[in-house]
Amino acid sequence: MQITLDLPEDLLDKISGLEDQLPQVLALGVDELTSRPREGFNGFAEVLEFLANLPTPAEVLALRPSSSLQAQIDQLSEKYKAETLTAQDVLLWKQYEYLEHVVRMAKAKAYLKQQEQDRAV
């Protein structure tokens, strides 16, 4: 299918050089726009919403991925090991890596805060 679009100049500047990746860019954008939060932690939005509720250190330390998110990560991990990741898989893998980093940082800070609270008791 071929589509003709009128795009603003600033968007044209952003996609300049990505012409061969436009189907992937559109697919990721549509996925992002149409995704709805599900039960568990399927991505950044859910983790940010969880953290925005100012959870206790114990709640942060208990944070785990949902079974569906864990299944997605496991599937990507297998593809990574087999060196069969697509370009979209690589982007998703990087997003999960960054999300894991954010959660680890939150857990490290929660652990320290819980240690301080335990010493104060």
C-alpha positions as CSV (number, residue, x, y, z in Angstrom):
1,M,0.0,0.0,0.0
2,Q,1.2,3.5,-0.8
3,I,0.2,6.5,1.2
4,T,0.8,10.2,0.6
5,L,1.1,12.4,3.6
6,D,1.5,16.2,4.2
7,L,3.9,16.5,7.1
8,P,5.1,19.5,9.0
9,E,8.7,20.6,8.4
10,D,9.9,19.8,11.9
11,L,8.7,16.2,11.5
12,L,10.3,15.9,8.1
13,D,13.6,17.0,9.8
14,K,13.2,14.2,12.4
15,I,12.6,11.5,9.8
16,S,15.2,12.6,7.3
17,G,17.5,9.7,6.7
18,L,14.9,7.1,8.1
19,E,13.1,6.6,4.8
20,D,13.8,2.9,4.6
21,Q,12.6,2.5,8.2
22,L,9.3,4.4,7.9
23,P,7.2,1.3,8.1
24,Q,8.9,0.3,11.3
25,V,8.6,3.9,12.7
26,L,4.8,3.9,11.9
27,A,4.3,0.4,13.4
28,L,6.0,1.4,16.6
29,G,4.1,4.7,16.7
30,V,0.7,3.0,16.2
31,D,1.6,0.4,18.8
32,E,2.5,3.2,21.3
33,L,-0.7,5.2,20.5
34,T,-3.0,2.3,20.7
35,S,-1.5,0.4,23.7
36,R,-3.6,0.4,26.8
37,P,-2.2,-0.3,30.2
38,R,-2.8,-3.9,31.2
39,E,-2.5,-5.7,34.5
40,G,1.1,-5.9,35.6
41,F,4.0,-4.0,34.3
42,N,4.2,-4.2,30.5
43,G,6.3,-1.1,30.1
44,F,7.3,2.3,31.1
45,A,3.8,3.7,31.6
46,E,2.9,1.1,34.2
47,V,6.2,1.5,36.1
48,L,6.0,5.3,36.1
49,E,2.4,5.1,37.3
50,F,3.4,2.7,40.1
51,L,6.3,5.0,41.1
52,A,4.1,8.1,40.9
53,N,1.9,6.5,43.7
54,L,4.9,6.9,46.0
55,P,5.1,3.2,47.0
56,T,6.8,2.1,50.2
57,P,10.3,0.7,50.0
58,A,8.9,-2.8,50.5
59,E,6.5,-2.3,47.6
60,V,9.3,-1.2,45.3
61,L,11.4,-4.2,46.4
62,A,8.5,-6.5,45.7
63,L,8.0,-5.1,42.2
64,R,8.1,-7.9,39.5
65,P,7.3,-8.0,35.9
66,S,3.9,-9.4,34.9
67,S,3.8,-12.9,33.5
68,S,3.0,-11.5,30.0
69,L,5.9,-9.1,30.2
70,Q,8.3,-11.8,31.5
71,A,7.2,-14.0,28.6
72,Q,8.0,-11.2,26.1
73,I,11.4,-10.7,27.7
74,D,12.1,-14.4,27.7
75,Q,11.1,-14.7,24.0
76,L,13.4,-11.7,23.1
77,S,16.2,-13.2,25.2
78,E,16.0,-16.5,23.2
79,K,16.0,-14.6,19.9
80,Y,19.0,-12.5,21.2
81,K,20.9,-15.7,22.1
82,A,20.1,-17.2,18.7
83,E,21.1,-13.9,17.0
84,T,17.7,-13.7,15.2
85,L,16.5,-10.3,16.5
86,T,14.7,-8.2,14.0
87,A,15.3,-4.4,13.9
88,Q,12.0,-3.9,15.9
89,D,13.1,-6.6,18.4
90,V,16.4,-4.8,18.9
91,L,14.5,-1.6,19.7
92,L,12.2,-3.4,22.1
93,W,15.2,-5.2,23.7
94,K,16.9,-1.8,24.4
95,Q,13.7,-0.4,25.9
96,Y,13.4,-3.4,28.2
97,E,17.1,-3.0,29.2
98,Y,16.5,0.6,30.1
99,L,13.3,-0.2,32.0
100,E,15.2,-2.8,33.9
101,H,17.9,-0.2,34.7
102,V,15.3,2.2,36.0
103,V,13.7,-0.5,38.2
104,R,17.1,-1.6,39.6
105,M,17.9,2.0,40.5
106,A,14.5,2.4,42.2
107,K,15.1,-0.9,44.1
108,A,18.6,0.1,45.2
109,K,17.2,3.4,46.6
110,A,14.3,1.6,48.2
111,Y,16.7,-0.9,49.8
112,L,18.8,1.9,51.3
113,K,15.7,3.7,52.5
114,Q,14.4,0.6,54.1
115,Q,17.7,0.0,55.9
116,E,17.5,3.5,57.3
117,Q,14.0,2.9,58.5
118,D,15.0,-0.4,60.1
119,R,17.9,1.3,61.9
120,A,15.5,4.0,63.2
121,V,13.2,1.5,64.8
